[in-house]
Amino acid sequence: MKSLFKICLILLPLLYFQPAYTQKQGLEAVDSIKQHLITAKPDTNKVRIMYRIAEGYRFIIPDSAKRYTSDALVLARKLKWQKGIGALLDCLGSIHNDNAEYPKALEYYHAAYKINKAIDHRPNMARNLNNLGSVYQRQAQLVKAQEYNFQALRLAEDNKMNDLTGLLYSNIATVYQDQDNFAKSLEYNYKALKKHQEMKDNNGIADVYHSLAIMHYQKDNLKKAETYYNLSLKMYKAMGNKLKEAVLMSQIALIHDADKDKKLTYMFDAQKIFDQTNPYHNNSLTNIGNIGGTYADIYINKLVGKGPYKNIPLDYKVIAERAEEYLKKAAKYAVEIGDKDNLSYFLDNLAQLQEEQGNYQQALENFKASKGIDDSLYSQESKNKIASLEAQHAFREKEDEYKQQQQISALKMKQLYLYAALAILLISAILIYLLNRSRIGQLRLKNQLIKKEAEERTKELLHLNKLSESELKAIRAQMNPHFIFNVLNSIESYIVENDSKTASRLVQKFASLTRLVLENSTQSMVTAEREWKALKLYADLEMMRFNQQFTCTFELDPSLDLSTIMLPPMLVQPLIENSIHHGMRNSDSADNKIIISLEQTASSIIFTIDDNGIGMDEAGKFKTSSSVKSRSIGLSAIKERIGIINAINEGIPARFDIVKKTAEEGSGTIAKIILPKVFRLP
């Protein structure tokens, strides 16, 4: 179950465009320039006037900006003015980029770059490359975005384009921030801030403050985040940048989650501006959904006090109606623009609201729809993650190759200087030559070390890739479609039988388990407390689904503090599933039980799953049942993960054993997983 507000802290990459007087003065300046258009002759000057009008409209009325740019492009082509055509194509790309029409944006940016390359206009080529990088960053193709950013940076520095250099520092910082490399992001943000301050570029300074605000928010440093947000907001207001003003207010609202009325005030103020400038902007859509989610939070958790409030009615029925109105509006917009992530999120919020209202059928339908979208997004996300890892590896290889080429080029230049010196002074040439040979040896040794390091990194990446694949298998094992389908069918049957209380309990447990699994799946290590809770929820669901055919008992060493111990997620669950489907399911005993215990030694923790089922030998006879669950009950997957853990970690090895009970112990199976004790960092 998702939280009742969505955090949208995507710092969009900055686009380069020529500064225009109209952008500072707004519609009044646009109207003034339009007067010149009436008497302008059909020449390059008229193209420039239309271009300035389009830039003035860009953040205020995007459709008008597109119309004036298109008209100017027609005239520029008639005049065969290549430089103007390139600038107008770039402007069209930026308008489409602002509206999240990324394929069109790429088309226009590539066309602009092609023209500027043909006329060898290097400054404009640098601007086009920056804007291309921005599109790929917005599409989360971070490695490709960074390639374009560094290409643009080299051209900008070579041509002493200080304004573009500062902007590119900001974009590079944003990509590193998206990759969770906060140290690099901070380094480039400070470079950008210094460059913009040297140039007295208020727009650039405001952008850096915005980036720093987001970084501090993500680190839960809310006071610093609010300070930077307010600095940035003040500057955007002074410059008349309405769209960024709205984005900032929608993000500042999240800082004030404890004060719902204040939070809603920020969001409503932001939405007024979004509606005037760009109602289908990604942040606008998220803001609408967050308004609905905030009202849903107030309704579900009964947060209305005595007031007075500016935005919160005192009648819970009205609050619920507002929550439903905004959540449905956000879902409708998400469908219209094809934003599956937002659609899934706000359908889940709507399901929570409907469940609280007692509308279980609608809640179930919306939860199923949200889960279906999440499954498709998760599958695509996994593919994207693999592609991203491959691309990052390729990028690092190219970067290493580039560095080596730079070193070789520098070495050749030094050799040329040596040959020149040899003609002037033989003795000096010999000394320099010997020194140079020594440096060549050092470089070769350094290259060998770099090569060895690269090989070690490749091995490490292979281990990490295997671990990621193994964890993905574990997720599929724990939340396989067969299990989900059975649980949802059970919920539906309780609803049909009017047993709403049991249905609600089942929905809550299933939602809690789903949330835990998805949250745990994003980390390689989680606290034992979270894993223990996930195991209990899974066991409870299975006991309910099988009508209490067996019992599950959880025994915990009282000396263990689960919040301080870290574990690989989803390692133990397949063993519980194995006991249920191979040991309990086909047992005729009236006293079926599974005991899950967690103990510790000085250096290890021990999971034991003890069942009194029919045992492994008897379970093999039930081929039909076994074949159904053979993919989910992945003992080989557990062994594989244990092997990877031992390959990555040094010290005490992890171990996995599963044996059938002796005749004295009775029927059943005992499985043990022994893991090295890893403590949570303070």
Secondary structure as UniProt FT lines:
FT   HELIX           21..25
FT   HELIX           27..39
FT   HELIX           44..57
FT   TURN            58..60
FT   HELIX           62..79
FT   HELIX           82..98
FT   TURN            99..100
FT   HELIX           102..118
FT   TURN            119..120
FT   HELIX           122..138
FT   TURN            139..140
FT   HELIX           142..158
FT   TURN            159..160
FT   HELIX           162..178
FT   TURN            179..180
FT   HELIX           182..199
FT   HELIX           202..218
FT   TURN            219..220
FT   HELIX           222..239
FT   HELIX           242..255
FT   TURN            256..258
FT   HELIX           260..277
FT   TURN            279..280
FT   HELIX           282..300
FT   TURN            301..302
FT   HELIX           316..337
FT   HELIX           340..357
FT   HELIX           360..424
FT   HELIX           426..478
FT   HELIX           481..496
FT   TURN            497..498
FT   HELIX           500..521
FT   STRAND          526..527
FT   HELIX           528..545
FT   TURN            546..548
FT   STRAND          551..556
FT   TURN            558..559
FT   HELIX           562..564
FT   STRAND          565..567
FT   TURN            569..570
FT   HELIX           573..578
FT   HELIX           579..584
FT   TURN            585..586
FT   STRAND          593..600
FT   STRAND          604..611
FT   HELIX           615..619
FT   TURN            620..621
FT   HELIX           623..629
FT   TURN            630..632
FT   HELIX           635..648
FT   STRAND          655..660
FT   TURN            663..665
FT   STRAND          669..676
FT   STRAND          678..679
//
